Each structure stands twice: as C-alpha cells, then as structure tokens.
Amino acid sequence: MKKVVFLLCVALMLASCSNNQCTKKECDKSPKVKNVIFMIGDGMGLNQIYAGMTANGGTLNIERCTHIGLAKTYSANSYITDSAAGGTALATSNKTNNGMIGMTPDGKPVYSVASKLKEEGWGIGIMSSVPVDHATPASHYAHAEKRYEYYKIGTHLTQSGFNFFGGGGFQSPMNKENASDINLYELTQQAGYSIVGSYDEAKQNIHVDKMLFVPASDLANPNKGAGALPYAIDRKEGDLSQIVDIAIQHLSKYDHFFMMAEGGKIDYSGHGNDGATNIHEVMDFDNAIQLAYRFYEQHPDETLIVVTADHETGGMNLGKEDSFELQMLQYQKCSSDQLSNRLSSLHKAKGSKLTWEQVKELLAENTGLYDEIELKEEEDEALQKAYKQMMRKQETVKTLYEDINVLVATALSILNHKAGMGWVGENHTAAAVPVFAIGVGAEKFTGWHDNSEIAPLIYQATQSK
C-alpha cells in the first residue's frame, strides 16, 4: 500500500539509537511495546501544567511519568507552529507548513505511526475533546493542504480503517462545495462504524470492530456542524476521561493497540486568556492521564505512555508584582464563553434598561469580583467603561474560536491579574513544550528533541525485541 515517506521516520528511528548512546545490540534487547498511549495537550506549556498542579493541591497525575524531556515546536515555514503542522510533526515525523495536515510543504502525503501500525495489525484509536476532524486528530489519518477542508478530512477518517474515534462530531458533515455528496455520518456507517452517542451506549457496543463515539446532540442534528465538548468548568456530564475509558476497553481486545488522546480545549481557553477555564481543562486532561496510568499499572512490561503538546498557547506567565494567588480563580464559576452568553441573555431581556448594578451582581455571582474579591478604583472604572461600551455597541473580543463579550474579557483580565496570572497574547507562542513518558522505552524521551523525533521514538519502541 502507500507509506513511502515513512522512510524518514525509520531513518530518524535509527538515529535516535545513536543519540541516546545505545548500540544496535542493546536496542535489539529492549522489550517490545504492545500498547502505546500517546496524549497531546493542545496549547499546554509548562506554566499551564504548573498552574494545574497548584490549583489541584500541588500535584497532577502527569507527575507519575518517570522521564521528562523538552521538544522544539517550530514548523517548516514559521518559528510559531499551528496545530496542523505541530500535529503532523508529532504524528508522522515530518515538518510541514502551518495549515497543512499529513503532507510535506510541497504537497506530498506523509503517513503517521498510527497508519503504519494499522498495517501491521494493531488496533488504533484517535480521540479528542474537540471535533474528530480538527487538526491534531486529523494529522493521524488525513492528508489536506488546508486544515479547514473538513469534509475531505472526514472522508479520510472513514477510509482509515482505524478502530475507534471519539470526541466532538464532524465539523462539516455536509460538503459545502457539493451538496449532493453523502453526509459524513452516513459515510462512516457505510464504512462499518457503529456510531454511539453516550457512555452507556458505548459500553454496550465494546464488542464491535469499529466505533465512532460522539455526543448524542451531534447525532440529533447530523447535517449540522458539530462543536467541541463543553468546557470542563461548564460541563455537567461527559468528558475526555469517559472517551479514553471506552477507547481503552474497546482497543484492549486487540493484541496490540495505539491510541492518541488530545485535550483540545486547553488551546481554546488559552486563545481566550481564560485562566480558570484553562486550569480546569488541564485537570480534565490529567484525569484522562490517570486512566492511562491505571492501564499501565496493569501492563507495565508492555505499555508506553507519552504525554506532550503540539505548542503553547497564550504565553501564560505566573506571578505578577510579587503576587501569585491562583486560589482567587476558584470564584469563577463558568467559562468566558458561558459568561458571555449569560450576559448577552440578560442584556437581551433588559435591553437599554440593563443597569450597572445588575451587571455587577452577575459578575459577583460568576467571578467573585465585587463580592469575594475587592477591586481597586481603577479596576472598577475599567469595568464600568466596558459596560458602557457594551451598552452602546454590544462589542466582543474575537479569539480564534470564540467571541467574548468585551465586559467579560475585561472582568477575567482583572481576575487573572489579581491571581498573579498574565498572558503574552491570544495566539500560539514559539516556546518549547514538555515531553513526559513512562513505561517501556520511556528513557528515550528525556533530553532535548525536535517534535518530529517523537514519532520515530514511539515506532522504535513498538519494533524492539
């Protein structure tokens, strides 16, 4: 079948033995991995992890990993990568231009470790807290010159033959360029996938060969584009951990399996500079890591877990003006997205009669400002200015994935500052990202790496004897 450019992966695999100062004879004696769990925190830098640790009582499950390294993240055409190029490097070992998925900069398809292992008979699972056809998950099965070619990417999902997909549904289940093309959910069923919409339904269908697990709300409107799972801070039920739990159960029936799980909304909340929501997303991702670790404890001589990020988002910094009090973020009860919706609903109901006192009450209830947290005069003035701006123009602050009410953006900026958290901006940064590993071959992931070296190291671990 295909798999031409995977030769680069093999070349890097051989080089990695040299870089880690082991001889071919020593490498051949290494135990062979039967289960690979690859976890990617989209937008998760070192400070996001440390903020999550601090908010979680000083520790996270990610700390159970025994080996730690760092990875460079630049893409083929920029020091600052996007998720498409970053995901492609992590999945296939190939650098590409921002916006491209599973292709070289000159448009040649490249193939992932997951695709290679599928050809070798492994069970394969790909999941995320964002739509299954977003850049990071798509990098493991699709080839597209533009990451927003969602329908094309969705068809590649159905053709992959992978055994499990989970997360948000299809971003564009209908082809906007050709309305006569079949709906992606129908195409997925035709490809032999059982489509389930709840954790209980998924458990009842563990025996099937191929499964797509997406929210029931997406399946209720199969012609409408899906969104990501709700933010952890807003969520009442269903999370990445449930998807990972089902994936492990589903894939465990195969003799060997590879799964990739992405915490995609760490990135979303980073773009929105929403500190409390970002911390909740890191802890939600860490809960999924806990499930992976439990599996590792049951199969320590056959399992490799690798945790990293495709890039850092927002340039989060911790500690401002000798202040670091993340406990203040505990008073934030919902995401900036939800708070914007609540404020918009209140404004719609009250119209021009919406008073500043009513807005203050909403802020106090949802952020602790004016109630649990005392404000300085200039902070109060900034909020009142944003209130007047909102009343005149209903303005929003646009981020990559959301439109945040200008008053909400101002309130959360003040709350973050008081907690000692700051942001460089609303986009990705060039920062190196951490690499954590535990299990068979984990020692190979220590030290400095390029993100394109992660896939060869994973593949090497599956081939050692």
Summary of the structure (lengths in Angstrom):
residues: 465
radius of gyration: 22.5
end to end distance: 25.3
largest distance: 78.3
contacts: 1724
relative contact order: 0.19
helix: 45%
strand: 17%
